[in-house]
Amino acid sequence: MRDFTALGGTTFVVLATTLAVAALAFHRNWRRAGILALVMICAQSCDELLKGLYNRPRPDFAPAGTYVYAQSFPSGHSTASPPCG
């Protein structure tokens, strides 16, 4: 489950977005590449802004030794996930 959760992490999302933007640019879909990059940058910016605004701490039942570096709300996994449909 930890590996599955990592698919929504920052590293994977940035890598996937970079590859998608590069693929779109390679196929000369400049507008779509720009829109995708802009949407992901705005989503990350809004996530950080809202986390600072709400300032909701994470629950204290995290495993011992886990480094917590961000607030819990809104979820970064759900902020950058693509819509279904």
Buried (B, 14 or more C-beta within 10 A) or exposed (E): EEEEEEEBEBEEBEEEBEEBBEEBBEEEBEEBBEEBBEEBEEBBEEBBEBBEEEEEEEEEEEEEEEEEEEBBBBEBBEBBEEEEE
